[in-house]
Amino acid sequence: MAFLTIAKSGTLALNERSKQLETTGRPIHRLGFGESPFLPPPYVQSALQNAAIRKDYTPVAGLPELRERIADFHQEIDGYPVSMEQVLVAPGTKLLLSNIMHAFQDAEVYLPAPSWVSYAPQAAMEGHRLIRVPTFWETQWRVDPELLDATITCHGRSGADKLIVLNYPNNPHGLTYSRDELLALADVLRKHEVWAIADEIYALLHHRGLHASLASIYPERTLVTTGMSKWCGAGGWRLGALLLPQDTPADLYDAMVGLGSETYSCASVPIQVAALSAYELSAELHDFLNRQRRVLAVIGHMIHAEVTRLGIRAHRPEGGFYMLIDFSPFSELLARREIHGDADLCERLLEEAGVALLPGSCFGLTATDLTARLAYVDFDGPAALNDAKEDDAVILRHAGKMLQGIADLGQWLNRLSEDKDSR
Ligand SMILES: Cc1ncc(COP(=O)(O)O)c(C=O)c1O
């Protein structure tokens, strides 16, 4: 017998491992796995409760009224025309991303390194040619348009469909693109007729509310993936949406609906009804989003300040709830303790300091780069939201557990230095 070889997603594996260690009584600082700390607003929870009676299958593309509401929502928030015909609803964006990969045949997939953990396995499962586009600490991990142009010119085959996945605000590094930066990237994408998957799942959690959508700049070939997992604190509810271009080729649309019909049938109907309420533009919704942004900005900036105070390199996050931290200033010290790569580093940090981080190599970075993703979500989200309009100091009280984790990380690094000095 022969089966597909595919490992469990790195993020889920880490979460399970940390939980297992916790059951042995070891306190673990959970800075690796990232899940929204917030809850869907009470009126959205009530909408879900009231929808429990719904048991019908909906059209594969989703409830028409929900597709219309999502179209209106993004038209208003992102400032470009979207109609309901462009919207497909599904049980999570992960499935939509994987179905997009499936809908293209024998494509070239350009993936920035680092990128979210699941894109590369999804491309590999479809047998696409994976081409990494390196990004660098010095240029804030942003894809450089000239380098992208050179990469496509060098590796692209004429006639092959080309896809790139751009995710911003980004998981794992928390940085994003300005409108001008997207304009420069769009020029290159247009030149090479590349389809862009714009994974904008963290868009509404841009810390300053300044997200620019690639679809407003490169509307002809941008497929936006988004959903309720992050901004609505509803990851486990599984509600994702795809915003297709206005003139999507009928073959692509039919492939997406066909794939949905043969795999998930439709997103769960009570969740779709609750989503109708979540996607209603109101003062309450804006207040909910603004509170989340403020809490994430204040906590993210403090964690960043503490990490860099230890001598670890990190860029201050601009959106979402992650940052990429770089231990390369400690490479010599780490090598003396037989720590030569990011997997060794994260393993030893978990075992010796009880700090869970996710190795940068899970995101396509080189293991010897000694990077790791830090998620700053281990706090009581609803309580923090209540304090979102208070002074920073009040918000920061909620970050105590994570700050203790950073302090333990600092002590571990100090012990490395002391060991060196005592030799
Ligand atoms: C960048 C990115 N894209 C997509 C997803 C998947 O989201 P969903 O819960 O909608 O499947 C995640 C979830 O962690 C993510 O971080």
The ligand as an SDF file (V2000), in Angstrom:
LIG
                    3D

 16 16  0  0  0  0  0  0  0  0999 V2000
   -2.1720   33.4810    7.1670 C   0  0  0  0  0  0  0  0  0  0  0  0
   -3.3230   32.5700    7.4120 C   0  0  0  0  0  0  0  0  0  0  0  0
   -4.1070   32.2260    6.3980 N   0  0  0  0  0  0  0  0  0  0  0  0
   -5.1440   31.3920    6.5720 C   0  0  0  0  0  0  0  0  0  0  0  0
   -5.4230   30.8530    7.8100 C   0  0  0  0  0  0  0  0  0  0  0  0
   -6.5850   29.8810    7.9270 C   0  0  0  0  0  0  0  0  0  0  0  0
   -7.7150   30.5160    8.3770 O   0  0  0  0  0  0  0  0  0  0  0  0
   -9.1100   29.7740    8.4990 P   0  0  0  0  0  0  0  0  0  0  0  0
   -9.3620   29.6040    9.9580 O   0  0  0  0  0  0  0  0  0  0  0  0
  -10.0930   30.7130    7.8580 O   0  0  0  0  0  0  0  0  0  0  0  0
   -9.0330   28.4880    7.7660 O   0  0  0  0  0  0  0  0  0  0  0  0
   -4.6440   31.1880    8.9020 C   0  0  0  0  0  0  0  0  0  0  0  0
   -4.9110   30.5950   10.2180 C   0  0  0  0  0  0  0  0  0  0  0  0
   -4.0980   30.4690   11.0580 O   0  0  0  0  0  0  0  0  0  0  0  0
   -3.5610   32.0750    8.7040 C   0  0  0  0  0  0  0  0  0  0  0  0
   -2.7550   32.4410    9.7170 O   0  0  0  0  0  0  0  0  0  0  0  0
  1  2  1  0
  2  3  1  0
  2 15  2  0
  3  4  2  0
  4  5  1  0
  5  6  1  0
  5 12  2  0
  6  7  1  0
  7  8  1  0
  8  9  2  0
  8 10  1  0
  8 11  1  0
 12 13  1  0
 12 15  1  0
 13 14  2  0
 15 16  1  0
M  END
$$$$
